[in-house]
Amino acid sequence: MFLSSLHRKNRARSLLYSLLLSTAVAVTGCSQSEQVQSNPGQQQEGSTERDHKQATILLSFKTGSLDPHNNATPIKAGIVETLVRLDEHLELKPWLATKWEAKDERTWVFTIRDGVTFQDGTKLDAAAVKASLERGIAVNKPLDRALKIASMEASGQQLTIVTTEPHPALPSEMVNPYTSVVSVQAEKNMGTEAFNNAPVGTGPFKVKQFTPNMEIALERYDGYWDGAAKLDEVSVKFNEDGNVRALALQSQEADIVYHLPAESVAAIEKDSRLLVESVPGLRVHYLLYNQQKPQLQDVRVRKAIDLMIDRDSIVKNVMLGHAAPANGPFPTGLPFGNTDAVQKQNLGEARKLLEEAGYTAGADGRLLKGGKPLTLELLTYKGRPELPLIAQLVQSDAAKVGVTLQIKTVENIDTYLRENKDWDVTTYSNLTAPRGDGGFFLNSAFVPGGSLNPTDMNSTTLHAVIAQLNATADPAKRVELTKKAVQTVKEEVLHSYAVYPNIIVGVNKRVTDWKPGADEYYIVTNNMDVK
């Protein structure tokens, strides 16, 4: 009944969103009609020039800045590039660096690709990369902690990096979008504010115009080192409402739409002009606990909440099959994924654990301790449309145990978590192995000061394992240590992992030479085309 009610509400909302979208289309109709000649197939009669090719991509998270050292959007938009990237097999691949080697346990030498220019025509060399990395670690403290750079020396196309301690994972850390290479000289010329609205990188597209939180208008950079893009222009737009994104695809306002609601897939697949790509990714949806709160410092309370999660129901009724139940931070297909059985919902055991923690049932069935009910604030956000539904499902099942979860929807979850400490639990989602290695997530999520550790949670047992992992170069030993860390996370219930969601992407069939990847990083490319 609970999920049926949700679905009825969603249908009602969809009708409202249809009206909103119609209004938006009417408002923008004039500007769109002015652009008709720039659309494929709209070449003027008698023209001998090739069609002006343009595509529109709709993403789920808006951004007010394009600073590549604090924002992954510029790498998704094809504006900037990193020294190292992942290939389709999630293995490290040269990008702006053609090779790298360790001279000793603290010294790495990266050879910077020759013949590459920034979008202002200036040459990319080791000195430019050094300046960019220095900028990155100056404006992004978690990046500074992740890279552990003690010193850098540039000579021609050779960049030598000395780390503060043995750092065998440094090449994989260079996949991080926040290490994207930008022209620091261009920033000096433009000023930081202007630069953050139009960063100068080495990618196939440069910024033509940026409207914060709404749209990036991109134009092809003809001097791109790997061959000029097939598209002339790309528009990257943002909308945090999944239903509106789905309607934009169906109305052909957008060619590629990321993170479609699972409930919209069936209708979209009926349209012969469209297709849906549902790709297993490197992401997990999970509950993040604020262990600064006394109630959640008790592992029995965290374990009880974990037992309330009906992972099978989330997969079937919320994700509609576009996910797999989670049993740890890393998908089980990865070498370091947890292969233990997935935790089944057990409300009786959850109640028992809470009673052991000192909670007793009041007259209305709610659990009390010291006369106060067990009430927790559960944050969620709309950027990933399934998370509010997951929050409501957990809220409904928690009530059966006697626990009150008060749902609060926030607009920008990362900003809220950084600036507020009054929350108890939040639904969250993150790429956990975007470097092809588990070290990134473990260091970011469980080490104090990590970018994914807003409450500075610190497990001494886990910290010791992570420190050992960080000093280990042998791949097999790293897998073993990562699995050991995952086991500790599970035992201490530092997070509760719900499902591994597929990346659900809607695509207009006029788009060619493009497919979504598990990494979610490389969206706008020089090879993508339209017909």
Secondary structure, DSSP 8 states (H G I E B T S, - for coil): -HHHHHHHHHHHHHHHHHHHHHHHHHHHHHHHHHTGGGSTT---TT--S----EEEEEESS--S---TTS-SHHHHTTS-B-SEEE-TTS-EEESSEEEEEEEETTEEEEEE-TT-B-TTS-B--HHHHHHHHHHHHHH-HHHHHHH-EEEEEEETTEEEEEESS--TTHHHHTTSGGG-B--HHHHHHH-HHHHHHS---SSSEEEEEEETTTEEEEEE-TT-TT---S-SEEEEEE---HHHHHHHHHTTS-SEEES--GGGHHHHHT-TTEEEEEEE-SEEEEEEE-TTSGGGGSHHHHHHHHHH--HHHIIIIISTTSEEE-SSSS-TTSTTS--S------HHHHHHHHHHTT-EE-TTS-EEETTEE-EEEEEE-SSSTHHHHHHHHHHHHHHHHT-EEEEEE-S-HHHHHHH-----EEEEEEES-TTSSSHHHHHHHHSTT-TT-TT----HHHHHHHHHHHT---HHHHHHHHHHHHHHHHHHTSEEEEEEEEEEEEEETTEES----TTS---S-SS-EE-
